[in-house]
């Protein structure tokens, strides 16, 4: 296979020509389908007449949610009553022309709606049907309700994180939904894999993505230490190092880094000190090592520490807010953010975190209002001419 020239233009979309039916809500499924949309697929988001849950989540401007927009930019919006015969018939017609379906209902819901994989593959054997759920489609926990904070607790992630917080016993509050983003990304990867396999077999398949198992992939060390006894160092190995004006994160993950850090703090003799010379005793004496580092760092501002550490090639960073991170010139250089619009105005969303030399991975420029494409799809899906369409919901054109 001939690879694209690295200087070739990136005007094409890798998934151009693919059609996706997105039945998902909240974060995990919509994140997966947003990635498909960014790669060029036509994503039709199927909603109830009340709209998807995230449409009401702040920040809101003129009733439009930018959180919803970030997850759903570039998708079409189609309103259907999935409990009606007309709604189900419309889905069957769409499924016959679709390549991918994404849903993250609780297991059993799509079966009760008569829109499960076994039925839809009769309509379209090439359909790749991705189901995202808390615990997987089968098993003793399959039908338990689950959102990301529940999965963080159930997977052991929260208690694993707590173990690295000396002197603390109460788990953290959850405000960042790792499980949703990680699971949605695994769904995207599985769909891409199934698309390739389909080129060989000519057939689609059902993909069953578990949030619980996705979160467990983040606990590499803990997964192994749960099977084999491991003694934690007296001070967690990766945490804040105090400076005269705040804190820095210093990561010592190689012998080269350790030796460079000892040079920076003026302790070159510690490179051969029996307490620190090799990994095992260094880990056992980590508190003494980092206490020595802080004798140096507390005399300098955060900026001065970072300047010295950077000059020596020691990985380090200040602790930044998201706003501060978004102002990083590196993100501007990478063009990591795109401006998009909805009926509330303009806002920025994060692009996919990878670039391709032969494909455009940037998002579309607009977010669809609820039901914006129902009228345009009416004939294709066989809706009666008098079927209700939410009033005042027009597409944002772009």
Secondary structure, 3 states (H helix, E strand, C coil): CCCCCCCCCCCCCCCCCCEEEECCCCCHHHHHHHHHHHCCCEEEEEECCCCCHHHHCCCEECCEEHHHHHHHCCCEEEECCCCCHHHHHHHHHHHHHCCEEEECCCCCHHHHCCCCHHHHHHHCCCCEEEEEECCCCCCCCCCCCCCHHHHHHHCCHHHHHHCCCCCCCCCCCCCCCHHHHHHHHHHHHHHHHHHHHHHHHCCCEEEEEEHHHHHHCCCHHHHHHCCCCCCCCCCCCCCEEECCCCEEEECCCCHHHHHHHHHHCCCHHHHCCCCCCCHHHHHHCHHHHHHHHHHHHCCCCHHHHHHHHHHCCCCEEECCCHHHHHCCHHHHHHCCEEEEEECCEEEEEECCCCCECCECCCCCCECCCCCCCHHHHHHHHCCCCCCCCCCCCCCCCC
